[in-house]
Amino acid sequence: MSKKFKGIGSSEGIGIAKVFLLEKPTFEINENKITDKDAEIKKIKALFEKTTAQIMEIKDIATKKLGAEKAEVFEAHAQIVNDPEIISQIENLISSEKFNAAYAINKVFNDTHDIFANMEDEYFKQRASDINDIKTRMLANFLNVQMPDIISIKEQVIIVADDLTPSETALLDKQYVKGFLTNIGGRTSHAAIMARTMEIPAVLGLKDITKNVKNGQIIALNGKSGEVELEPSDIKEWESKLNTFLKEKEELKKYINVKAKTLDGHNVDVEANIGKPEDANNLDSYGAEGVGLFRSEFLYMENSDWPTEDEQFEAYKHVLEKQKNHLVIVRTLDIGGDKKLNYYTFDEEMNPFLGYRAIRFCLDNKEVFRTQIRALLRASVYGRLGIMFPMIATVDEFLEGKKFIETIKKELDKENIKYSNNVLIGMMVEIPSTALLADKFAQYADFFSIGTNDLVQYTFAVDRMSQKVSYLYQPNNPSLLRAVKLTIEGAKKHNKIVAMCGEMAGDIKSIPLLLGLGGHGLDAFSMTASSIPKAKKIICSLNHKDCIELANKAIECDNAQQVNDLVDKFLKERELL
């Protein structure tokens, strides 16, 4: 009998195949004390070497399947295994408290996992899965427990698991694995990111799917809508969906090298959001027209200490050279809130998202800021650079940041160090006060980039990670659209560029509105690289004039549902939905 489920669509595509239930290894761990601590620590050292070697083998497999940039996650895994702080904590539990090695490994990695799992930022929250992946491998090696054998799969299956770790995902063979389903996880987990890269359909966050299926049952999934059906009542309907998806996928390829331009000639740029320098390596294969957001905080969060000026210079230079003919916008250090550093302790705050973070932290820690700005300016000669300040709330804050850049330029002049004179200085619009005063900010900023993830959060006073108030996370609500409209109008009053780098920019139900708001719309849309071809298709299939009319109607609506109904009708009439 057919049974339906609904989860988070995390990698587009239709999958129909047999269930392959992936069961995690279980470990017997106790708090038994040891007598020979030196022997136990010797075992630990051998274990770390063995685990590192395994991870590097997986990295080689992943490099062939996913490309070097996606395989770098396993380099990060190897670094975690060999992290001096983690090693020290494990050895301390063995030598000082005489715990057995399995207990020490389990405790230290569980504690590290909890730090990530309790972060509010979805990207970093999903890194907890990486920590579990490494812990499982280490314990399996230490206790001689067999790891799941994914490589041996030689028939078409859909993998069903509690979670799918990055190392497991990297071993998937898309010839046989037609999709995967998990109880936990979301769109920003490494498993989801890898699934999109490998073009394997995936639905995550299904809560208890593992308890509802058995090996060998037929199951179908829609990686876009998040729909899953066990023992489908109409298999031909699912096969029809698969054929339609494959045709659409083939059609999207023609938009990779097409300029994003509406039918009536309105040009916009469709850019990529990236987190690491290597993410810039293959942006051309998606048709990216620049980098609209380089999240520089990853350079800090993945380091064991403040990254040096030269380390940052090399990272920024790499991206600028890869995008030689396009603008690259680097967001200055956006740390604080839920984004922590293991080498700096933030004071406890009642509301850290509203506290000491981002530009507020940088302006108060000038040496940290100086290092980043020097690196950015030095790298600016290798391409077209935009420097963007996050979480700007007042004009004075922006002017202080801008003045600081001028101070650094004078330092470099004295040292005869070259930098470009055409660096753009802009800001994120993610606080309502900024949107309301956009026309004043536009007198001083070269560009705006609207960060809708936070702008929605602050506009509706909603924690976007809270399940109980998630209904308030409404990017297409008329109030949010009016804030975007104000921002666009303020920018255009002074002929300044206005872009968007939040999730809303890649949402096909928001793109028509964003093309028309304020009578002009956005100049640039920045999004996950894999979303670019579809966004280009939508843009190239619309008339700018029609989008302006749609946006004018939307801001007069009472609620988000009315707006979404308007957009659905608009897209269906044009056969885009």
C-alpha positions as CSV (number, residue, x, y, z in Angstrom):
1,M,0.0,0.0,0.0
2,S,1.3,3.5,-0.9
3,K,2.5,5.7,1.8
4,K,3.6,9.4,1.4
5,F,6.1,11.5,3.2
6,K,7.2,15.2,3.0
7,G,10.7,16.5,3.7
8,I,13.2,19.2,2.6
9,G,13.9,19.1,-1.1
10,S,17.7,19.4,-1.1
11,S,18.8,18.3,-4.6
12,E,16.5,18.5,-7.6
13,G,15.6,15.5,-9.6
14,I,13.2,12.5,-9.6
15,G,14.4,9.1,-8.3
16,I,12.6,5.8,-8.5
17,A,14.3,2.6,-7.3
18,K,14.6,0.0,-4.5
19,V,15.3,1.0,-0.9
20,F,18.8,0.5,0.4
21,L,18.6,1.0,4.1
22,L,21.9,2.3,5.3
23,E,22.4,1.3,9.0
24,K,25.1,3.0,11.0
25,P,27.6,0.9,13.0
26,T,27.0,0.7,16.7
27,F,29.7,0.9,19.3
28,E,29.9,-0.4,22.9
29,I,31.5,2.4,24.8
30,N,32.0,2.5,28.6
31,E,33.8,4.6,31.2
32,N,36.3,1.9,32.1
33,K,39.6,3.3,33.4
34,I,42.9,2.0,32.1
35,T,46.2,1.2,33.8
36,D,48.7,1.7,31.0
37,K,48.1,5.3,29.8
38,D,51.2,5.3,27.6
39,A,50.1,2.2,25.7
40,E,46.6,3.7,25.2
41,I,48.1,7.0,23.9
42,K,50.3,5.0,21.5
43,K,47.2,3.3,20.1
44,I,45.6,6.7,19.7
45,K,48.6,8.0,17.6
46,A,48.4,4.9,15.3
47,L,44.6,5.4,15.0
48,F,45.0,9.0,14.0
49,E,47.5,8.0,11.3
50,K,45.2,5.2,9.9
51,T,42.1,7.4,9.9
52,T,44.0,10.2,8.1
53,A,45.1,7.8,5.5
54,Q,41.6,6.5,4.9
55,I,40.2,10.1,4.6
56,M,42.8,11.0,2.0
57,E,41.8,7.8,0.0
58,I,38.2,9.0,0.1
59,K,39.4,12.5,-1.0
60,D,41.0,10.9,-4.1
61,I,37.8,9.1,-4.9
62,A,35.8,12.4,-4.3
63,T,38.2,14.4,-6.5
64,K,37.5,12.1,-9.5
65,K,33.7,12.2,-8.9
66,L,33.2,15.8,-7.6
67,G,36.2,17.8,-8.6
68,A,39.0,19.1,-6.5
69,E,37.1,22.0,-4.9
70,K,34.3,19.8,-3.5
71,A,36.8,17.1,-2.4
72,E,38.5,19.7,-0.2
73,V,36.0,18.9,2.5
74,F,38.0,15.8,3.2
75,E,41.2,17.9,3.6
76,A,39.2,19.7,6.2
77,H,38.3,16.3,7.8
78,A,41.9,15.3,7.9
79,Q,42.8,18.7,9.6
80,I,40.1,18.0,12.2
81,V,41.5,14.6,12.9
82,N,44.9,16.2,13.4
83,D,43.7,19.3,15.2
84,P,46.1,19.8,18.1
85,E,43.3,20.9,20.4
86,I,41.2,17.8,19.7
87,I,44.2,15.5,20.1
88,S,45.2,17.3,23.3
89,Q,41.7,16.9,24.8
90,I,41.6,13.2,24.0
91,E,45.1,12.6,25.4
92,N,44.3,14.6,28.5
93,L,41.3,12.4,29.3
94,I,43.5,9.3,28.9
95,S,46.6,10.6,30.8
96,S,45.0,12.7,33.5
97,E,41.7,10.9,34.1
98,K,42.7,7.4,32.8
99,F,39.7,7.0,30.6
100,N,39.9,4.4,27.8
101,A,40.6,5.7,24.3
102,A,37.1,4.9,22.9
103,Y,35.4,6.9,25.7
104,A,37.8,9.8,25.2
105,I,37.3,9.9,21.4
106,N,33.5,9.7,21.8
107,K,33.4,12.4,24.5
108,V,35.6,15.0,22.7
109,F,33.9,14.6,19.4
110,N,30.5,14.7,20.9
111,D,31.4,17.9,22.7
112,T,32.7,19.4,19.4
113,H,29.6,18.2,17.6
114,D,27.4,20.0,20.2
115,I,29.2,23.3,19.6
116,F,28.3,23.2,15.9
117,A,24.8,21.7,16.4
118,N,23.8,24.6,18.7
119,M,24.9,27.3,16.3
120,E,22.0,29.2,14.8
121,D,23.6,29.7,11.3
122,E,22.3,26.8,9.2
123,Y,25.6,26.4,7.3
124,F,27.6,25.9,10.5
125,K,24.8,23.9,12.2
126,Q,25.1,21.4,9.4
127,R,28.9,21.0,10.0
128,A,28.0,18.9,13.0
129,S,27.4,16.1,10.5
130,D,31.1,16.3,9.5
131,I,32.2,15.9,13.2
132,N,30.0,12.8,13.5
133,D,31.4,11.4,10.3
134,I,34.9,11.7,11.6
135,K,34.0,10.3,15.1
136,T,32.2,7.3,13.5
137,R,35.2,6.4,11.4
138,M,37.7,6.8,14.2
139,L,35.6,4.6,16.6
140,A,35.0,2.0,13.8
141,N,38.8,1.8,13.2
142,F,39.6,1.6,17.0
143,L,37.0,-1.0,17.8
144,N,37.3,-3.0,14.6
145,V,33.7,-2.4,13.6
146,Q,32.7,-2.7,9.9
147,M,31.7,0.6,8.2
148,P,28.7,0.6,5.8
149,D,29.7,-0.8,2.4
150,I,28.4,1.7,-0.1
151,I,31.0,0.9,-2.8
152,S,29.6,-2.6,-3.3
153,I,26.2,-1.3,-4.5
154,K,25.7,-2.7,-8.1
155,E,22.0,-2.2,-8.7
156,Q,19.7,0.8,-8.9
157,V,18.8,2.0,-5.4
158,I,17.7,4.9,-3.3
159,I,19.7,5.1,-0.1
160,V,17.7,5.7,3.1
161,A,19.6,6.7,6.2
162,D,19.4,8.6,9.4
163,D,22.0,10.9,8.0
164,L,24.4,10.6,5.1
165,T,27.9,11.8,5.9
166,P,30.2,13.6,3.5
167,S,32.5,10.6,3.2
168,E,29.5,8.3,2.5
169,T,28.1,10.8,-0.1
170,A,31.5,10.9,-1.9
171,L,31.5,7.1,-2.4
172,L,28.1,7.1,-4.1
173,D,28.0,5.9,-7.7
174,K,25.3,7.9,-9.5
175,Q,25.1,5.0,-12.1
176,Y,23.4,3.0,-9.3
177,V,22.3,5.5,-6.6
178,K,19.2,7.2,-8.0
179,G,18.6,9.3,-4.9
180,F,18.8,9.4,-1.1
181,L,16.5,10.1,1.8
182,T,17.5,11.0,5.4
183,N,15.8,11.6,8.7
184,I,17.9,14.7,9.4
185,G,19.8,17.4,7.5
186,G,18.9,20.3,5.3
187,R,19.8,22.2,2.1
188,T,23.1,23.5,3.5
189,S,24.5,20.2,4.8
190,H,27.6,18.9,3.0
191,A,25.6,15.8,1.9
192,A,23.1,18.1,0.2
193,I,25.8,20.3,-1.4
194,M,27.6,17.2,-2.7
195,A,24.3,15.7,-3.9
196,R,23.6,18.8,-6.0
197,T,27.2,18.6,-7.4
198,M,26.8,15.0,-8.3
199,E,23.2,15.7,-9.5
200,I,21.7,13.0,-7.3
201,P,18.2,13.8,-6.1
202,A,17.8,14.1,-2.4
203,V,15.2,14.8,0.2
204,L,16.4,15.4,3.8
205,G,14.7,16.1,7.2
206,L,12.2,13.3,6.9
207,K,12.4,12.7,10.7
208,D,11.7,8.9,10.8
209,I,11.9,7.6,7.2
210,T,14.2,4.8,8.3
211,K,11.5,3.4,10.5
212,N,9.0,3.3,7.7
213,V,10.9,1.4,5.0
214,K,12.4,-2.0,4.4
215,N,15.2,-3.1,2.1
216,G,13.9,-3.9,-1.5
217,Q,10.7,-1.8,-1.4
218,I,10.1,0.5,-4.3
219,I,10.3,4.2,-3.4
220,A,10.1,7.4,-5.4
221,L,11.2,10.9,-4.5
222,N,11.0,14.5,-5.8
223,G,14.2,16.3,-4.8
224,K,12.6,19.7,-5.6
225,S,9.3,19.5,-3.8
226,G,10.4,17.2,-1.0
227,E,7.7,14.6,-1.8
228,V,8.4,10.9,-1.2
229,E,6.1,7.9,-2.0
230,L,6.7,4.4,-0.7
231,E,5.3,1.6,-3.0
232,P,3.9,4.2,-5.4
233,S,0.3,3.7,-6.5
234,D,1.0,5.0,-10.0
235,I,4.6,4.3,-11.0
236,K,3.9,5.6,-14.5
237,E,3.1,9.0,-13.1
238,W,6.5,9.1,-11.4
239,E,8.2,7.9,-14.6
240,S,6.5,10.7,-16.5
241,K,7.9,13.2,-13.9
242,L,11.4,11.8,-14.4
243,N,11.2,12.2,-18.2
244,T,9.9,15.8,-17.8
245,F,12.8,16.6,-15.4
246,L,15.4,15.2,-17.7
247,K,14.1,17.3,-20.6
248,E,14.1,20.4,-18.5
249,K,17.6,19.7,-17.3
250,E,18.8,19.4,-20.9
251,E,17.1,22.6,-21.8
252,L,18.8,24.6,-18.9
253,K,22.2,23.9,-20.4
254,K,21.6,26.4,-23.2
255,Y,21.3,29.2,-20.6
256,I,24.8,28.6,-19.1
257,N,26.5,30.9,-21.7
258,V,23.6,33.2,-22.2
259,K,23.6,36.8,-20.8
260,A,20.7,37.3,-18.3
261,K,18.4,39.7,-20.2
262,T,14.7,40.0,-20.2
263,L,12.7,39.7,-23.5
264,D,12.4,43.4,-23.7
265,G,16.1,44.0,-23.3
266,H,16.6,44.7,-19.5
267,N,20.1,43.4,-18.5
268,V,20.9,42.0,-15.0
269,D,23.9,40.1,-13.7
270,V,23.5,36.6,-12.2
271,E,26.3,35.9,-9.8
272,A,27.5,33.2,-7.4
273,N,27.8,33.1,-3.6
274,I,30.9,31.3,-2.5
275,G,32.5,30.5,0.8
276,K,36.0,29.3,-0.1
277,P,38.6,30.4,-2.7
278,E,38.3,27.0,-4.5
279,D,34.6,27.6,-5.0
280,A,35.5,30.0,-7.7
281,N,37.3,27.4,-9.8
282,N,34.3,26.1,-11.9
283,L,31.8,29.0,-11.8
284,D,32.0,29.4,-15.6
285,S,30.4,26.0,-16.0
286,Y,27.3,27.3,-14.3
287,G,27.3,30.6,-16.2
288,A,28.1,32.9,-13.2
289,E,28.6,36.5,-14.2
290,G,30.7,37.4,-11.2
291,V,30.8,36.7,-7.4
292,G,28.2,38.6,-5.6
293,L,29.2,37.3,-2.2
294,F,32.5,35.8,-1.0
295,R,31.9,34.9,2.7
296,S,35.3,35.7,4.1
297,E,34.5,34.4,7.6
298,F,35.2,30.9,6.4
299,L,38.9,31.9,6.1
300,Y,38.7,32.6,9.9
301,M,36.5,29.8,11.1
302,E,38.5,27.1,9.4
303,N,41.8,28.4,10.7
304,S,43.4,27.6,14.1
305,D,44.4,31.3,14.5
306,W,43.7,34.6,12.9
307,P,44.6,34.2,9.2
308,T,47.6,36.2,8.2
309,E,47.6,39.0,5.7
310,D,49.4,36.8,3.2
311,E,47.0,33.9,3.7
312,Q,44.1,36.2,3.0
313,F,45.9,37.9,0.1
314,E,46.4,34.5,-1.6
315,A,42.7,33.6,-1.1
316,Y,41.3,36.9,-2.5
317,K,43.9,36.9,-5.4
318,H,42.8,33.4,-6.4
319,V,39.1,34.3,-6.7
320,L,39.9,37.6,-8.5
321,E,42.1,35.9,-11.1
322,K,39.4,33.2,-11.7
323,Q,36.8,35.9,-12.3
324,K,39.1,38.2,-14.1
325,N,36.4,39.9,-16.2
326,H,33.7,40.0,-13.6
327,L,33.2,41.9,-10.3
328,V,34.1,39.9,-7.1
329,I,32.4,41.2,-3.9
330,V,34.1,40.2,-0.7
331,R,32.1,40.6,2.5
332,T,34.4,41.7,5.3
333,L,34.6,39.5,8.4
334,D,31.0,38.6,9.5
335,I,31.8,37.0,12.8
336,G,29.8,36.8,16.1
337,G,26.2,35.8,16.8
338,D,26.3,32.1,16.1
339,K,29.6,32.2,14.2
340,K,32.3,31.5,16.7
341,L,36.1,31.1,16.6
342,N,38.0,28.5,18.5
343,Y,40.8,31.1,19.2
344,Y,38.7,34.0,20.3
345,T,36.0,34.1,23.1
346,F,33.0,36.4,22.7
347,D,31.3,37.7,25.8
348,E,28.0,36.0,26.6
349,E,25.0,38.1,25.3
350,M,21.3,37.7,25.8
351,N,20.7,38.4,22.1
352,P,24.0,37.7,20.2
353,F,22.4,38.2,16.8
354,L,21.6,41.8,17.9
355,G,25.0,42.2,19.6
356,Y,28.7,42.4,19.1
357,R,29.3,41.1,15.6
358,A,30.2,41.8,12.0
359,I,31.1,45.4,11.3
360,R,30.7,46.2,15.0
361,F,33.4,43.7,15.9
362,C,35.7,44.9,13.1
363,L,35.5,48.6,13.9
364,D,36.3,47.7,17.6
365,N,39.2,45.4,16.6
366,K,41.2,47.5,14.2
367,E,44.2,45.3,14.0
368,V,42.1,42.3,12.8
369,F,40.3,44.6,10.4
370,R,43.6,46.2,9.2
371,T,45.0,42.7,8.2
372,Q,41.9,41.9,6.1
373,I,41.7,45.3,4.4
374,R,45.4,45.3,3.6
375,A,45.1,41.8,2.1
376,L,42.0,42.9,0.0
377,L,43.6,46.0,-1.3
378,R,46.8,44.2,-2.3
379,A,44.7,41.6,-4.1
380,S,42.7,44.2,-5.9
381,V,45.2,44.6,-8.7
382,Y,44.3,41.1,-9.9
383,G,40.7,41.8,-10.9
384,R,37.6,43.8,-10.2
385,L,37.1,44.0,-6.4
386,G,34.2,45.2,-4.3
387,I,34.5,45.4,-0.5
388,M,31.3,45.0,1.4
389,F,30.6,45.8,5.0
390,P,28.0,43.5,6.8
391,M,25.3,44.5,9.3
392,I,25.6,48.3,8.7
393,A,22.9,50.0,10.9
394,T,23.9,53.7,10.7
395,V,25.5,56.1,8.2
396,D,28.2,56.8,10.7
397,E,29.2,53.1,10.8
398,F,29.5,53.0,7.1
399,L,31.6,56.2,6.9
400,E,33.9,54.9,9.7
401,G,34.5,51.7,7.7
402,K,35.1,53.7,4.5
403,K,37.5,56.1,6.2
404,F,39.4,53.1,7.6
405,I,40.0,51.8,4.1
406,E,41.4,55.2,3.1
407,T,43.8,55.1,6.1
408,I,45.0,51.6,4.9
409,K,45.5,53.0,1.4
410,K,47.8,55.7,2.8
411,E,49.8,53.0,4.7
412,L,50.2,51.0,1.5
413,D,51.3,54.2,-0.4
414,K,54.1,54.7,2.1
415,E,55.2,51.1,1.7
416,N,55.0,51.5,-2.2
417,I,52.6,48.6,-2.3
418,K,50.2,48.7,-5.3
419,Y,46.4,48.5,-5.2
420,S,43.6,49.3,-7.6
421,N,42.1,52.8,-7.6
422,N,38.8,51.3,-8.8
423,V,37.8,49.3,-5.7
424,L,34.1,49.6,-5.0
425,I,33.1,50.1,-1.3
426,G,29.6,48.9,-0.6
427,M,27.4,47.5,2.2
428,M,24.9,44.8,3.1
429,V,21.3,45.9,3.6
430,E,20.0,43.5,6.2
431,I,18.7,45.7,8.9
432,P,15.3,47.5,8.5
433,S,16.9,50.9,9.6
434,T,19.2,50.7,6.6
435,A,16.4,50.0,4.1
436,L,14.4,52.9,5.5
437,L,17.4,55.2,5.0
438,A,18.7,53.8,1.8
439,D,18.6,57.1,-0.1
440,K,21.0,58.6,2.5
441,F,23.4,55.6,2.5
442,A,23.4,55.7,-1.3
443,Q,25.2,59.1,-1.2
444,Y,28.2,57.3,0.2
445,A,28.1,53.6,-0.8
446,D,29.1,52.5,-4.3
447,F,26.6,49.6,-4.1
448,F,24.1,47.8,-1.9
449,S,23.6,44.0,-1.6
450,I,20.4,43.0,0.2
451,G,20.9,40.1,2.6
452,T,17.4,38.8,2.8
453,N,18.1,36.0,5.2
454,D,18.7,38.5,8.0
455,L,16.5,41.2,6.6
456,V,13.5,38.9,6.9
457,Q,14.6,37.8,10.4
458,Y,14.9,41.3,11.7
459,T,11.8,42.7,9.9
460,F,9.5,40.0,11.3
461,A,11.4,39.6,14.7
462,V,11.6,35.9,13.9
463,D,14.4,33.5,14.6
464,R,14.5,31.7,11.2
465,M,15.9,28.5,12.9
466,S,12.9,28.3,15.3
467,Q,10.3,25.7,14.2
468,K,7.5,27.3,16.2
469,V,7.7,30.6,14.5
470,S,9.0,29.4,11.1
471,Y,5.6,30.4,9.6
472,L,6.8,34.0,9.9
473,Y,9.8,33.6,7.6
474,Q,8.0,35.2,4.6
475,P,10.3,36.7,2.0
476,N,7.4,37.4,-0.3
477,N,5.4,39.3,2.4
478,P,4.4,42.8,1.2
479,S,6.2,44.4,4.1
480,L,9.5,42.8,3.1
481,L,8.9,43.6,-0.6
482,R,8.4,47.3,0.4
483,A,11.7,47.2,2.3
484,V,13.4,45.9,-0.9
485,K,11.5,48.6,-3.0
486,L,12.8,51.3,-0.7
487,T,16.3,50.1,-1.0
488,I,16.2,50.0,-4.8
489,E,14.6,53.4,-5.0
490,G,17.2,54.8,-2.6
491,A,20.1,53.3,-4.7
492,K,18.7,54.5,-8.0
493,K,18.2,58.1,-6.6
494,H,22.0,58.3,-6.7
495,N,22.6,55.9,-9.6
496,K,24.1,53.2,-7.5
497,I,24.2,49.4,-8.0
498,V,21.7,47.3,-6.0
499,A,22.1,43.6,-5.7
500,M,20.7,40.7,-3.6
501,C,22.8,37.9,-2.1
502,G,20.2,36.2,0.2
503,E,18.3,32.9,-0.6
504,M,15.5,35.0,-2.0
505,A,17.6,35.9,-5.0
506,G,17.6,32.4,-6.4
507,D,13.9,31.6,-5.7
508,I,12.0,31.4,-8.9
509,K,8.9,32.7,-7.1
510,S,10.7,35.8,-6.0
511,I,12.7,36.6,-9.2
512,P,9.9,38.2,-11.1
513,L,9.1,40.5,-8.2
514,L,12.8,41.4,-7.7
515,L,13.0,42.3,-11.4
516,G,10.2,44.8,-11.1
517,L,10.3,46.4,-7.6
518,G,10.9,50.1,-7.5
519,G,10.2,50.4,-11.2
520,H,13.7,49.2,-12.0
521,G,14.4,46.0,-10.0
522,L,17.7,44.6,-8.9
523,D,20.9,45.1,-11.0
524,A,22.3,41.7,-9.8
525,F,21.1,38.5,-8.3
526,S,23.7,36.4,-6.4
527,M,23.0,32.8,-5.5
528,T,24.3,29.2,-5.1
529,A,26.1,28.4,-8.4
530,S,23.9,25.5,-9.3
531,S,20.8,27.7,-9.2
532,I,22.2,30.1,-11.9
533,P,21.0,28.4,-15.1
534,K,17.4,28.1,-13.9
535,A,17.5,31.8,-12.7
536,K,18.8,32.8,-16.1
537,K,16.0,30.9,-17.8
538,I,13.3,32.7,-15.7
539,I,14.9,36.1,-16.4
540,C,15.3,35.5,-20.1
541,S,11.6,34.3,-20.4
542,L,10.1,37.5,-18.8
543,N,9.3,41.0,-19.9
544,H,10.7,43.6,-17.5
545,K,7.6,45.7,-18.0
546,D,5.4,42.9,-16.9
547,C,7.5,42.3,-13.8
548,I,7.1,46.0,-12.8
549,E,3.4,45.6,-13.0
550,L,3.5,42.4,-11.0
551,A,5.6,44.0,-8.3
552,N,3.3,47.1,-8.1
553,K,0.4,44.7,-7.5
554,A,2.3,42.6,-4.9
555,I,3.2,45.5,-2.6
556,E,-0.5,46.4,-2.4
557,C,-1.4,42.9,-1.2
558,D,-2.3,42.2,2.5
559,N,-0.2,39.1,3.0
560,A,2.4,36.7,1.6
561,Q,-0.2,34.2,0.4
562,Q,-1.8,36.8,-1.8
563,V,1.6,37.6,-3.3
564,N,2.5,34.0,-3.9
565,D,-0.9,33.4,-5.6
566,L,-0.2,36.4,-7.8
567,V,3.3,35.1,-8.7
568,D,2.0,31.5,-9.3
569,K,-0.6,32.8,-11.8
570,F,2.0,35.0,-13.4
571,L,4.5,32.2,-13.9
572,K,1.8,29.6,-15.0
573,E,0.5,32.0,-17.7
574,R,4.1,32.0,-19.1
575,E,4.5,28.2,-18.6
576,L,7.3,28.7,-16.2
577,L,5.7,26.9,-13.3
